[in-house]
Amino acid sequence: MLDLVTSERSEAKPEGLAGLSERRADPAPGADIPRSTPRAFTTRRLPRAWMRYSIPSPARPRPGDLVLARVASIGQHRTLHLPSGRRRTLFVGDEVIVAFGDRYAPDQFEARIPERLGTCHLVASGGVASEALSWNEKMRRPTAIHTLAYVGRKRDGRPLNVADNALALAPATIPPPVPVIAVAGTAMNAGKTTVAAQLTRGLRRLGERPAFAKVTGTGSSGDPFLLADAGANPVLDFTDLGFVSTFQLDADTVAAIFRSLVMHASAGGATVVVVEVADGLYQRETAALLASACFRETVGGLLFAASDAMGAAAGAQWLAERNLPILGVTGTLTSAPLQIHEAGEATGHSILRTADLAEAAIAGKLLATVGA
């Protein structure tokens, strides 16, 4: 939970590692890690005092393991998101604490956790160390890092993991105590998070106490802080449950994350929970979650974000085939009047301008539908 809320596959290798290693020695086993070493947003739930010692180990990195890394070359990601939300500019030679994780992002990077410490990449500014396998041609080359040592609390050879201080998973038998409105979309950058933020504003103006939970994706501070600014309280995501990324997780685990975030989000007095499911309907983990009985039984209604009318029509059909209640179509397509007209004719659903979701009257109608 955010502190501010509650109070072409490429064989190319990163450049610049050899010379950098020659200029600075790697940490000795058990060496202290300076308290001034910046740490990433993905590590925020772990007390800084725990991050004491470097632990070189032959073990294969696990998802969520904390690692001390040195920046070797600057590429796409030029900043590191800190737990405070500040974006710290990165320089070659900087040492930072990040976490291992996979990534699925069609507009950015596909990445998998490497088999050992050494050369890899920073594939998300939230602090995700991984090996980039492919990337969108609009992206620069990934920022190269050299993972030096695991980060541990004690000199016992065991690295810290983001799961070490995570919120508990909720039992499967507890029903959600408040209405749940979900936001899904055709793909990355269809406008889902903006939709969630505007709806949150509308619910606040209505006098409700909305909470927000991002169920899937890759750890980053941008979305949580945007929803906090919009008025959601609490704001949670999968990293609060000990997952740097939800890519490659099995369907049962993703369902457990969804159920648990809804329970934790509603526990602090929220009257409605807004849930965002990342990426698009064809992404494996997203598709499995939306098709699950757990999702259908929990969500009272769904706003569907799309960037064009054809995507909206295909998505609406996909959702209808799985008996998911569509409250309306929205997203980036609503910036174009012609797309609004086309989408309305193609889907038969209400087309809701993203900005209009911030109006109390619109939010009230949606909430009344969900509560009916």
C-alpha positions in Angstrom: 0.0 0.0 0.0 1.3 3.5 -0.9 2.5 5.4 2.2 1.0 8.6 0.8 -2.4 7.1 0.5 -2.7 5.6 3.9 -1.2 8.6 5.7 12.7 -8.4 -33.3 14.2 -10.6 -30.5 17.8 -9.4 -30.4 21.1 -11.3 -29.8 22.9 -8.0 -29.2 24.5 -7.7 -25.8 24.6 -4.5 -23.7 27.5 -2.3 -24.2 30.0 -0.9 -21.8 30.1 -3.6 -19.1 33.7 -4.7 -19.4 35.2 -1.3 -19.0 32.9 -0.4 -16.2 33.8 -3.6 -14.2 37.4 -2.7 -14.6 36.9 0.7 -13.0 35.0 -0.5 -9.9 35.3 -3.6 -7.9 32.2 -5.7 -7.3 31.1 -6.0 -3.6 32.7 -8.6 -1.5 30.5 -11.3 0.0 28.7 -10.0 3.0 29.7 -6.4 2.4 27.5 -3.6 3.7 25.3 -1.9 1.1 25.4 1.9 1.7 22.1 3.2 3.0 22.3 5.9 0.4 22.0 3.4 -2.4 18.7 4.2 -4.3 16.1 1.5 -4.3 13.2 1.0 -6.7 9.5 1.4 -6.2 9.1 -2.4 -6.6 11.0 -2.8 -3.3 9.0 -0.3 -1.3 7.3 -2.7 1.1 10.5 -3.9 2.5 12.1 -1.8 5.3 15.2 -0.1 4.1 17.0 -1.3 7.2 16.7 -4.9 6.0 18.7 -4.1 2.9 22.1 -4.5 4.6 24.4 -7.0 2.9 25.4 -8.2 -0.5 25.1 -11.9 -1.1 26.8 -13.3 -4.2 25.2 -16.7 -4.9 25.2 -19.3 -7.6 21.5 -19.8 -7.3 19.2 -18.9 -10.2 17.4 -15.7 -9.6 13.8 -16.0 -8.5 11.0 -13.6 -9.3 11.0 -10.8 -6.8 14.6 -11.3 -5.5 16.3 -8.0 -4.7 19.6 -7.4 -6.4 22.3 -4.7 -6.3 22.9 -3.6 -9.9 25.2 -1.2 -11.6 24.1 0.9 -14.6 26.2 0.0 -17.6 24.6 2.0 -20.4 21.6 4.3 -20.7 18.9 3.3 -23.1 15.1 3.5 -23.0 14.7 3.8 -19.3 16.6 6.8 -18.1 15.1 7.1 -14.6 14.3 4.9 -11.7 11.0 5.2 -9.9 11.7 5.5 -6.1 9.2 4.5 -3.4 8.3 8.1 -3.0 7.2 8.3 -6.6 10.2 10.6 -7.6 11.9 9.6 -10.8 15.6 9.6 -10.2 17.8 10.2 -13.2 20.2 7.4 -13.9 23.9 7.8 -14.8 26.4 5.2 -16.0 28.1 3.7 -12.9 25.1 4.3 -10.6 24.4 1.4 -8.2 20.7 0.8 -7.4 18.6 -1.8 -5.7 16.0 -3.4 -8.0 14.1 -6.7 -8.3 14.1 -9.5 -10.8 10.9 -10.0 -12.8 9.5 -11.0 -16.2 7.8 -8.4 -18.4 5.1 -8.5 -21.1 4.5 -5.1 -22.8 3.8 -5.0 -26.5 4.5 -1.3 -26.6 7.7 -1.7 -24.8 9.6 -4.9 -23.8 9.3 -8.7 -23.6 11.7 -9.9 -21.0 12.5 -12.9 -18.9 14.5 -13.4 -15.7 18.1 -14.4 -16.5 19.6 -17.7 -15.3 22.4 -16.0 -13.3 23.8 -12.7 -12.0 25.6 -10.7 -14.6 24.6 -8.7 -17.7 20.9 -8.0 -18.2 18.6 -5.0 -18.5 16.4 -2.5 -16.6 13.1 -3.3 -18.4 10.8 -1.0 -16.4 11.5 2.2 -14.5 9.7 0.8 -11.5 12.8 -1.3 -10.9 12.6 -4.6 -12.8 15.8 -6.4 -13.7 15.4 -8.9 -16.6 16.8 -10.0 -20.0 15.0 -8.2 -22.8 14.2 -10.6 -25.6 12.3 -8.3 -27.9 11.0 -4.8 -28.0 8.8 -2.4 -29.9 10.7 -0.7 -32.6 9.6 2.7 -31.2 11.7 1.9 -28.1 15.3 2.7 -27.7 17.6 -0.1 -26.8 17.0 -1.3 -23.2 19.1 0.3 -20.4 21.9 -2.2 -19.6 22.7 -3.1 -16.0 25.1 -5.5 -14.4 23.6 -7.4 -11.4 26.4 -7.6 -8.8 24.9 -9.4 -5.8 21.7 -10.3 -4.1 20.5 -8.0 -1.3 20.0 -9.7 2.1 18.9 -8.8 5.6 21.4 -11.1 7.3 24.7 -12.9 6.5 22.8 -16.1 5.9 23.1 -16.4 2.2 19.4 -15.9 1.6 18.4 -12.9 -0.6 15.5 -10.7 0.3 12.4 -11.0 -1.9 9.5 -8.6 -2.4 7.2 -11.3 -1.0 9.0 -11.2 2.4 6.8 -8.3 3.7 3.7 -8.7 1.5 0.1 -8.5 2.3 -1.6 -11.8 2.9 -3.6 -13.6 0.2 -7.3 -13.6 1.1 -9.3 -16.8 1.5 -11.3 -17.9 -1.6 -14.6 -18.1 0.3 -15.0 -14.5 1.4 -17.3 -12.5 -0.9 -16.5 -8.9 -1.8 -18.1 -6.6 0.8 -18.6 -3.6 -1.6 -19.4 -3.1 -5.3 -16.5 -3.7 -7.7 -16.2 -1.9 -11.1 -13.5 -3.3 -13.4 -11.6 -1.6 -16.2 -10.2 -3.7 -19.1 -9.1 -2.9 -22.6 -8.0 -4.0 -26.0 -4.3 -3.6 -25.4 -1.6 -1.6 -23.6 -2.2 2.2 -23.9 -5.9 1.9 -24.7 -6.6 4.4 -21.8 -7.5 2.0 -19.0 -5.7 3.8 -16.2 -7.0 7.2 -17.2 -10.5 5.7 -17.3 -10.0 4.4 -13.8 -8.7 7.8 -12.6 -11.6 9.7 -14.1 -14.1 7.3 -12.7 -12.5 7.6 -9.3 -12.9 11.4 -9.5 -16.6 11.0 -10.4 -17.1 8.6 -7.5 -15.5 11.0 -5.1 -17.7 13.9 -6.3 -20.7 11.6 -5.7 -19.6 11.3 -2.1 -18.3 7.7 -2.3 -15.0 6.5 -0.9 -13.4 4.6 -3.8 -10.4 2.3 -3.5 -8.2 1.2 -6.4 -6.5 -2.0 -7.2 -4.3 -2.8 -10.2 -4.4 -6.6 -10.6 -2.0 -7.4 -13.3 1.0 -5.8 -15.1 4.6 -4.8 -14.3 5.6 -2.9 -11.1 5.7 0.9 -11.7 4.8 3.9 -9.6 3.0 5.9 -12.3 -0.5 4.3 -12.2 -0.7 4.0 -8.3 0.3 7.6 -7.8 -2.1 8.8 -10.5 -5.0 7.0 -8.8 -3.9 8.4 -5.4 -4.0 11.9 -6.9 -7.5 11.1 -8.3 -8.7 10.4 -4.7 -8.6 6.6 -4.4 -7.8 5.4 -0.9 -6.3 2.9 -0.4 -4.4 2.3 -3.6 -2.9 -1.2 -4.1 -1.4 -3.3 -6.8 0.1 -6.8 -7.2 3.4 -5.6 -5.8 1.7 -5.2 -2.5 1.2 -9.0 -2.5 4.8 -9.7 -3.3 4.8 -9.9 -7.1 7.0 -7.7 -9.3 5.1 -8.8 -12.4 2.1 -11.0 -13.1 3.5 -12.3 -16.4 4.0 -16.0 -16.5 1.9 -16.6 -13.3 -0.6 -19.5 -13.4 -4.3 -18.7 -13.6 -5.0 -19.7 -10.0 -2.4 -17.3 -8.7 -3.7 -14.4 -10.8 -7.2 -15.1 -9.5 -5.9 -15.1 -5.9 -4.2 -11.7 -6.5 -7.4 -10.3 -7.8 -9.5 -11.6 -5.0 -7.0 -10.5 -2.3 -6.5 -7.0 -3.7 -10.3 -6.5 -3.7 -10.5 -7.6 -0.1 -7.6 -5.5 1.1 -8.8 -2.5 -0.9 -12.3 -2.6 0.6 -11.1 -3.3 4.2 -10.2 0.3 5.0 -13.7 1.7 4.7 -14.1 2.0 0.9 -17.6 2.0 -0.5 -16.6 0.9 -4.0 -13.5 -0.7 -5.5 -12.2 0.2 -9.0 -10.1 -2.6 -10.4 -7.8 -2.3 -13.4 -6.7 -5.3 -15.4 -3.6 -4.5 -17.5 -2.8 -5.1 -21.1 -5.4 -6.5 -23.5 -7.9 -9.4 -23.8 -5.5 -11.5 -25.8 -2.8 -11.4 -23.1 -2.7 -14.8 -21.4 -3.0 -13.8 -17.8 -5.6 -11.1 -18.5 -7.7 -13.5 -20.6 -7.6 -16.2 -17.9 -8.6 -13.9 -15.2 -11.5 -12.3 -17.1 -12.8 -15.8 -18.0 -12.7 -17.1 -14.5 -15.7 -17.7 -12.2 -14.0 -15.7 -9.5 -14.0 -12.5 -11.7 -17.6 -13.0 -12.9 -18.8 -13.5 -9.3 -16.9 -10.5 -8.0 -17.3 -7.7 -10.6 -20.6 -6.0 -10.9 -19.8 -4.3 -14.2 -16.9 -3.5 -16.6 -15.8 -0.5 -18.5 -14.0 -1.5 -21.7 -11.3 0.8 -23.1 -10.4 0.8 -26.8 -8.4 2.9 -29.2 -10.6 2.3 -32.2 -14.1 1.1 -33.1 -13.0 -2.2 -34.6 -11.1 -3.1 -31.4 -14.1 -2.0 -29.4 -16.4 -4.2 -31.4 -14.1 -7.3 -31.1 -13.6 -6.7 -27.4 -17.3 -6.3 -26.7 -18.0 -9.6 -28.5 -15.3 -11.4 -26.5 -16.6 -10.1 -23.2 -20.2 -11.0 -24.2 -19.2 -14.5 -25.0 -18.0 -14.8 -21.4 -21.1 -13.3 -19.9 -19.3 -10.3 -18.5 -21.5 -7.2 -17.9 -20.3 -4.3 -20.0 -21.2 -0.9 -18.5 -19.9 1.0 -21.5 -17.1 1.5 -24.0 -14.6 4.2 -23.4 -10.8 4.8 -23.7 -8.7 6.7 -26.2 -11.2 6.3 -29.0 -13.5 8.8 -27.3 -11.1 11.6 -28.3 -12.4 11.2 -31.9 -16.1 11.9 -32.6 -16.1 9.7 -35.7 -14.7 6.8 -33.7 -17.4 7.4 -31.1 -20.0 7.1 -33.8 -18.5 4.0 -35.3 -18.0 2.3 -32.0 -21.6 3.0 -30.9 -23.0 1.5 -34.1 -20.6 -1.5 -34.0 -21.1 -2.5 -30.4 -24.6 -1.3 -29.4 -23.2 -0.2 -26.1 -23.0 3.3 -24.6 -19.9 5.1 -25.5 -18.6 7.1 -22.5 -16.1 9.9 -23.1 -13.3 9.3 -20.7 -13.4 12.8 -19.3 -17.2 12.5 -18.6 -16.5 9.7 -16.1 -15.3 12.3 -13.7 -18.9 13.7 -13.5 -20.8 12.7 -10.4 -24.0 12.0 -12.4 -22.2 9.6 -14.8 -20.4 7.8 -12.0 -23.7 7.6 -10.1 -25.4 5.9 -12.9 -22.6 3.4 -13.3 -22.6 2.6 -9.6 -26.4 2.3 -9.5 -26.1 -0.3 -12.3 -23.5 -2.3 -10.5 -25.4 -2.2 -7.3 -28.7 -3.2 -8.9 
